[in-house]
Amino acid sequence: MSRIQSTLATTASSGAAATSAGGKSAGGIEDLDLQSFFDLMIAELQNQDPLNPMDNQEMLAQIGQIREISSNDKLSETLDSVLLGQSISSATNLIGANVKGITDNGQKVTGAVQRVTISDGEPLLDLAVQPSGVAGADKGDVEEGQYKYTVVWSDTKGNQYGVPVDVDTSEFKEFDGTIELQNLPETSGPKRVYRSDKNGNGTKQLVGVIPRGQTTSFLDDTSDAARISETISGTVTSLPTANKVTIRLKNIGEISPTSN
């Protein structure tokens, strides 16, 4: 009776053939973790032909493979630990700095890093963000000037709340006729955006509506003359406080110097 062919040897040769044929391993020995390797080896020993058992040379070869896999596992764990340590160091060095990035739902935010936490092996940054205005990427009809915005919304009881945003286009490096309001609060309903004239004077008039309460940005491309005649009515409670936004370290796009 011939003994059962080595499962481990077959797996190794299959992986080598796949690598030779396609340049990548497909289910070869390189893809096994240490526990899977042990399971295969034990199954092989249990099912081998007792009249023709594995010789010492094959046993030593498989033990060598076990050592190689164990070494690779330890190396991977070490590299993962080093990478996490570097990421944590990079994140904590950002505390106090102003950063720009994108949240998981695609909203652009700008704020100061207040705290760093770790979730599933990944650093998360808590930003203190305030509503602000930046030069929009699109072209529009907004003239250079000093604008005063008020973003207004209502709660389920009809109470009105608002946040003010002052924007001076002379502070922009580039300006092509659009202003993007960022870091607006998430609300339960739509938000209405009112704006002064280019001198920051006069009654604020409607320049647009943000239909989804979860949207936290607004692009204004409207000239003074094209503003809608609607103005703010009723009592509006101003909420100038900053919001907290959590963002992943990998989603940071721009960093300002750390404040002292």
Sine and cosine of phi, psi and omega as CSV:
sin_phi,cos_phi,sin_psi,cos_psi,sin_omega,cos_omega
0.00,0.00,0.77,-0.64,0.01,-1.00
-1.00,0.09,0.55,-0.84,-0.04,-1.00
-0.98,0.19,0.36,-0.93,-0.04,-1.00
-0.90,0.43,0.67,-0.74,0.00,-1.00
-0.90,0.43,0.63,-0.78,-0.05,-1.00
-0.87,0.50,0.86,-0.51,0.04,-1.00
-0.89,0.46,-0.66,0.75,-0.03,-1.00
-0.93,0.37,-0.64,0.77,0.01,-1.00
-0.91,0.42,-0.64,0.77,0.03,-1.00
-0.89,0.45,-0.69,0.73,0.02,-1.00
-0.88,0.48,-0.69,0.73,-0.02,-1.00
-0.90,0.43,-0.70,0.72,-0.03,-1.00
-0.93,0.37,-0.57,0.82,0.05,-1.00
-0.89,0.46,-0.68,0.73,0.01,-1.00
-0.90,0.44,-0.64,0.77,0.00,-1.00
-0.90,0.43,-0.64,0.77,0.00,-1.00
-0.91,0.41,-0.65,0.76,0.01,-1.00
-0.91,0.42,-0.63,0.77,0.01,-1.00
-0.91,0.42,-0.68,0.74,-0.02,-1.00
-0.91,0.42,-0.60,0.80,-0.07,-1.00
-0.98,0.20,-0.67,0.74,-0.13,-0.99
-0.88,-0.47,-0.04,1.00,0.03,-1.00
1.00,0.07,-0.11,0.99,-0.01,-1.00
-0.70,-0.71,0.50,-0.86,0.03,-1.00
-0.98,0.21,0.69,-0.72,0.04,-1.00
-0.81,-0.58,1.00,-0.03,0.03,-1.00
0.97,0.22,0.42,0.91,-0.02,-1.00
-1.00,0.08,-0.10,-0.99,-0.04,-1.00
-0.88,0.47,-0.45,0.89,-0.01,-1.00
-0.92,0.40,-0.37,0.93,-0.07,-1.00
-1.00,0.02,-0.08,1.00,-0.03,-1.00
-1.00,0.08,0.65,-0.76,0.19,-0.98
-1.00,0.02,0.09,-1.00,-0.12,-0.99
-0.90,0.44,-0.67,0.75,-0.03,-1.00
-0.90,0.44,-0.67,0.74,0.03,-1.00
-0.89,0.46,-0.62,0.79,0.02,-1.00
-0.89,0.45,-0.71,0.70,0.04,-1.00
-0.87,0.49,-0.68,0.73,-0.01,-1.00
-0.87,0.50,-0.69,0.72,0.02,-1.00
-0.90,0.43,-0.66,0.75,-0.04,-1.00
-0.92,0.40,-0.67,0.74,0.01,-1.00
-0.90,0.44,-0.68,0.73,0.03,-1.00
-0.88,0.48,-0.62,0.79,0.01,-1.00
-0.91,0.41,-0.69,0.72,-0.01,-1.00
-0.91,0.42,-0.60,0.80,-0.01,-1.00
-0.94,0.35,-0.47,0.88,-0.10,-1.00
-0.95,-0.30,0.12,0.99,-0.02,-1.00
-0.96,0.26,0.36,-0.93,0.02,-1.00
-0.95,0.31,0.89,-0.45,-0.02,-1.00
-0.89,0.46,-0.37,0.93,0.02,-1.00
-0.99,0.11,-0.24,0.97,-0.02,-1.00
-0.60,-0.80,0.91,0.43,-0.10,-1.00
-0.95,0.32,0.19,-0.98,0.04,-1.00
-0.88,0.47,0.72,-0.70,0.00,-1.00
-0.99,0.14,0.20,-0.98,-0.09,-1.00
-0.88,0.48,-0.58,0.82,-0.04,-1.00
-0.91,0.42,-0.69,0.73,0.02,-1.00
-0.92,0.38,-0.62,0.78,0.03,-1.00
-0.87,0.48,-0.70,0.72,0.02,-1.00
-0.90,0.45,-0.61,0.79,0.01,-1.00
-0.89,0.45,-0.66,0.75,-0.02,-1.00
-0.95,0.31,-0.58,0.81,0.09,-1.00
-0.89,0.46,-0.61,0.79,0.07,-1.00
-0.88,0.47,-0.61,0.79,0.05,-1.00
-0.92,0.40,-0.63,0.78,0.04,-1.00
-0.87,0.49,-0.70,0.71,0.01,-1.00
-0.88,0.47,-0.62,0.79,0.01,-1.00
-0.90,0.44,-0.71,0.71,0.00,-1.00
-0.90,0.43,-0.68,0.73,0.02,-1.00
-0.86,0.51,-0.67,0.75,0.02,-1.00
-0.89,0.45,-0.66,0.75,0.01,-1.00
-0.91,0.42,-0.64,0.77,0.03,-1.00
-0.88,0.48,-0.71,0.70,-0.01,-1.00
-0.91,0.42,-0.62,0.78,0.03,-1.00
-0.90,0.44,-0.67,0.74,0.02,-1.00
-0.89,0.46,-0.69,0.73,0.02,-1.00
-0.89,0.46,-0.66,0.75,0.00,-1.00
-0.90,0.43,-0.70,0.71,0.00,-1.00
-0.90,0.43,-0.64,0.76,0.04,-1.00
-0.88,0.47,-0.66,0.75,0.00,-1.00
-0.91,0.42,-0.67,0.75,0.02,-1.00
-0.90,0.44,-0.69,0.72,0.00,-1.00
-0.89,0.46,-0.69,0.72,0.02,-1.00
-0.89,0.45,-0.66,0.75,0.02,-1.00
-0.87,0.48,-0.67,0.74,0.03,-1.00
-0.91,0.42,-0.64,0.77,0.00,-1.00
-0.91,0.42,-0.67,0.74,0.03,-1.00
-0.89,0.45,-0.68,0.74,0.02,-1.00
-0.88,0.48,-0.70,0.71,0.01,-1.00
-0.89,0.46,-0.66,0.75,-0.04,-1.00
-0.93,0.38,-0.73,0.69,-0.03,-1.00
-0.91,0.40,-0.48,0.88,0.05,-1.00
-0.93,0.37,-0.25,0.97,-0.01,-1.00
-1.00,0.02,-0.13,0.99,-0.01,-1.00
-0.86,0.51,0.81,-0.59,-0.04,-1.00
1.00,-0.08,-0.26,0.97,-0.01,-1.00
-1.00,0.07,0.46,-0.89,0.12,-0.99
-1.00,-0.01,0.77,-0.64,-0.05,-1.00
-0.76,-0.65,0.37,-0.93,0.12,-0.99
-0.86,-0.51,0.65,-0.76,0.00,-1.00
-0.26,-0.97,-0.24,-0.97,-0.05,-1.00
-0.78,-0.63,0.72,-0.69,0.04,-1.00
-0.98,0.22,0.11,-0.99,0.00,-1.00
-0.89,0.45,-0.43,0.90,0.02,-1.00
-1.00,-0.08,0.24,0.97,0.14,-0.99
1.00,0.05,0.14,0.99,0.00,-1.00
-1.00,0.05,0.71,-0.70,0.05,-1.00
-0.99,0.17,0.72,-0.69,-0.02,-1.00
-0.71,-0.70,0.44,-0.90,0.08,-1.00
-0.71,-0.70,0.76,-0.65,0.00,-1.00
-0.10,-1.00,0.08,-1.00,0.00,-1.00
-1.00,-0.04,0.70,-0.71,0.00,-1.00
-0.96,0.28,0.84,-0.54,-0.03,-1.00
-0.97,-0.23,-0.57,0.82,-0.11,-0.99
-0.43,-0.91,0.45,-0.90,0.06,-1.00
-0.85,-0.52,0.75,-0.66,0.10,-1.00
-0.80,-0.60,0.30,-0.95,0.01,-1.00
-0.89,-0.45,0.78,-0.62,0.03,-1.00
-0.71,-0.70,0.85,-0.52,-0.01,-1.00
0.80,0.60,0.66,0.75,0.04,-1.00
0.96,0.29,0.32,0.95,-0.03,-1.00
-0.75,-0.66,0.75,-0.66,0.02,-1.00
-0.95,0.32,0.70,-0.71,0.09,-1.00
-0.88,-0.47,0.67,-0.74,-0.02,-1.00
-0.95,-0.31,0.77,-0.64,0.12,-0.99
-1.00,-0.05,0.87,-0.49,-0.01,-1.00
-0.96,-0.27,0.66,-0.75,0.19,-0.98
-1.00,-0.05,0.94,-0.34,-0.11,-0.99
-0.90,-0.43,0.58,-0.81,0.08,-1.00
-0.84,-0.54,0.53,-0.85,0.06,-1.00
-0.82,0.57,0.68,-0.73,-0.03,-1.00
-0.49,-0.87,0.18,-0.98,0.02,-1.00
-0.81,-0.59,0.67,-0.75,0.03,-1.00
-0.75,-0.66,0.23,-0.97,0.06,-1.00
-0.92,0.38,0.77,-0.63,0.02,-1.00
-0.96,0.27,0.37,-0.93,-0.02,-1.00
-0.99,0.17,-0.34,0.94,-0.04,-1.00
-1.00,-0.04,0.19,-0.98,0.09,-1.00
-1.00,0.00,0.53,-0.85,0.00,-1.00
-0.37,-0.93,-0.23,-0.97,-0.12,-0.99
-0.93,-0.37,0.20,0.98,0.04,-1.00
-0.96,0.27,0.80,-0.60,0.02,-1.00
-0.99,0.14,0.33,-0.94,0.09,-1.00
-0.90,0.45,0.65,-0.76,-0.03,-1.00
0.14,-0.99,-0.15,-0.99,0.02,-1.00
-0.91,-0.42,0.96,-0.29,-0.13,-0.99
-0.96,-0.28,0.53,-0.85,0.08,-1.00
-0.85,-0.52,0.85,-0.52,0.01,-1.00
-0.95,-0.32,0.45,-0.89,0.26,-0.96
-0.71,-0.71,0.83,-0.55,0.03,-1.00
-0.98,-0.20,0.85,-0.53,-0.17,-0.99
-0.87,-0.50,0.60,-0.80,0.11,-0.99
-0.52,-0.86,0.21,-0.98,-0.01,-1.00
-0.85,-0.52,0.53,-0.85,0.11,-0.99
-1.00,0.02,-0.08,-1.00,-0.08,-1.00
-0.92,0.38,-0.29,0.96,0.01,-1.00
-0.99,-0.11,0.03,1.00,0.03,-1.00
1.00,0.00,0.02,1.00,0.05,-1.00
-0.95,0.30,0.67,-0.74,-0.04,-1.00
-0.98,-0.17,0.68,-0.74,0.06,-1.00
-0.77,-0.64,0.38,-0.93,-0.02,-1.00
-0.42,-0.91,0.39,-0.92,0.11,-0.99
-0.82,-0.58,0.70,-0.71,0.05,-1.00
-1.00,0.03,0.55,-0.83,0.08,-1.00
-0.66,-0.75,0.88,-0.48,0.04,-1.00
-0.98,-0.19,0.72,-0.69,-0.06,-1.00
-0.73,-0.68,0.79,-0.62,0.07,-1.00
-0.89,-0.45,0.94,-0.34,-0.08,-1.00
-0.92,0.39,-0.30,0.96,0.03,-1.00
-0.93,0.37,-0.27,0.96,0.02,-1.00
-1.00,0.08,-0.15,0.99,-0.02,-1.00
-0.99,0.15,0.61,-0.79,0.09,-1.00
-0.94,0.33,-0.63,0.78,0.04,-1.00
-0.70,-0.71,0.63,-0.78,0.00,-1.00
-0.56,-0.83,0.81,-0.58,-0.07,-1.00
-0.78,-0.63,0.54,0.84,0.13,-0.99
1.00,-0.07,0.17,0.99,0.10,-1.00
-0.71,-0.70,0.54,-0.84,0.06,-1.00
-0.84,-0.55,0.79,-0.61,0.05,-1.00
-0.97,-0.25,0.87,-0.50,0.11,-0.99
-1.00,0.09,0.75,-0.67,-0.04,-1.00
-0.83,-0.56,0.28,-0.96,0.09,-1.00
0.89,0.46,0.50,0.87,0.08,-1.00
-0.95,0.32,0.51,-0.86,-0.05,-1.00
-0.94,0.35,0.52,-0.86,0.15,-0.99
-0.97,0.26,0.66,-0.75,-0.06,-1.00
-0.76,-0.65,0.20,-0.98,0.00,-1.00
-0.99,0.17,-0.24,0.97,-0.02,-1.00
-0.57,-0.82,-0.13,-0.99,-0.04,-1.00
-0.90,0.44,0.37,-0.93,0.05,-1.00
-0.88,-0.48,0.62,-0.79,0.03,-1.00
-0.93,-0.36,0.69,-0.72,-0.10,-0.99
-0.93,-0.37,0.86,-0.50,0.00,-1.00
-0.91,-0.41,0.54,-0.84,-0.09,-1.00
-0.60,-0.80,0.56,-0.83,0.09,-1.00
-0.98,0.22,-0.06,-1.00,0.12,-0.99
-0.98,0.17,-0.03,-1.00,-0.11,-0.99
-0.92,0.38,-0.24,0.97,0.03,-1.00
-0.99,-0.10,0.05,1.00,-0.02,-1.00
0.98,0.22,0.30,0.95,-0.07,-1.00
-0.91,-0.42,0.06,-1.00,0.09,-1.00
0.98,0.21,0.14,-0.99,0.03,-1.00
-0.94,0.33,0.69,-0.72,0.01,-1.00
-0.95,0.31,0.73,-0.68,-0.02,-1.00
-0.87,-0.49,0.39,-0.92,-0.09,-1.00
-0.92,0.38,0.75,-0.66,0.09,-1.00
-0.88,-0.48,-0.08,1.00,0.05,-1.00
0.21,-0.98,0.23,-0.97,0.02,-1.00
-0.81,-0.59,0.70,-0.71,0.10,-0.99
-0.99,-0.16,0.97,-0.25,-0.16,-0.99
-0.93,0.37,-0.55,0.83,-0.03,-1.00
-0.99,-0.15,0.81,-0.59,-0.03,-1.00
-0.89,0.45,-0.45,0.89,-0.03,-1.00
-0.97,0.24,-0.24,0.97,0.01,-1.00
-0.96,0.28,0.76,-0.65,-0.10,-1.00
-0.90,-0.43,0.27,0.96,0.03,-1.00
-0.66,-0.75,0.34,-0.94,-0.01,-1.00
-0.48,-0.88,0.72,-0.69,0.02,-1.00
-0.97,-0.24,0.88,-0.48,0.00,-1.00
-0.97,-0.22,0.87,-0.50,0.04,-1.00
-0.81,-0.59,0.37,0.93,-0.17,-0.99
-0.99,-0.14,0.75,-0.66,0.07,-1.00
-0.95,0.30,0.26,-0.97,0.04,-1.00
-0.84,0.54,-0.68,0.73,-0.08,-1.00
-0.93,0.36,-0.43,0.90,-0.07,-1.00
-1.00,-0.01,0.01,1.00,0.04,-1.00
-0.90,0.44,0.53,-0.85,0.04,-1.00
-0.97,0.22,0.55,-0.84,-0.11,-0.99
-0.94,0.34,-0.23,0.97,-0.01,-1.00
-0.88,0.48,0.71,-0.70,0.03,-1.00
-0.86,-0.50,0.16,-0.99,-0.01,-1.00
-0.94,0.34,0.76,-0.65,0.03,-1.00
-0.84,-0.54,0.48,-0.88,0.01,-1.00
0.99,0.16,-0.07,-1.00,-0.04,-1.00
-1.00,0.00,0.75,-0.66,0.01,-1.00
-0.87,-0.49,0.83,-0.55,0.07,-1.00
-1.00,0.06,0.86,-0.51,-0.06,-1.00
-0.98,0.17,0.69,-0.72,0.01,-1.00
-0.83,-0.56,1.00,0.06,-0.06,-1.00
-1.00,0.07,0.05,1.00,-0.10,-0.99
-0.95,0.30,0.39,-0.92,0.00,-1.00
-0.99,0.14,0.44,-0.90,0.08,-1.00
-0.98,-0.21,0.34,-0.94,0.12,-0.99
-0.97,-0.24,0.77,-0.64,0.02,-1.00
-0.80,-0.61,0.69,-0.72,0.04,-1.00
-0.98,-0.22,0.73,-0.69,-0.06,-1.00
-0.67,-0.74,0.54,-0.84,0.02,-1.00
-0.98,0.21,0.56,-0.83,0.00,-1.00
-0.83,0.55,-0.64,0.77,-0.05,-1.00
-0.93,0.36,-0.24,0.97,-0.02,-1.00
-0.99,-0.11,0.14,0.99,0.06,-1.00
-0.98,0.19,0.77,-0.64,-0.03,-1.00
-0.94,-0.35,-0.42,0.91,-0.05,-1.00
-0.51,-0.86,0.64,-0.77,-0.06,-1.00
-0.77,-0.64,0.75,-0.66,0.12,-0.99
-1.00,-0.09,0.34,-0.94,-0.04,-1.00
-0.84,0.55,0.55,-0.84,0.04,-1.00
-0.92,0.40,0.74,-0.67,0.00,-1.00
-0.97,0.24,0.54,-0.84,0.01,-1.00
-0.96,-0.30,0.00,0.00,0.00,0.00
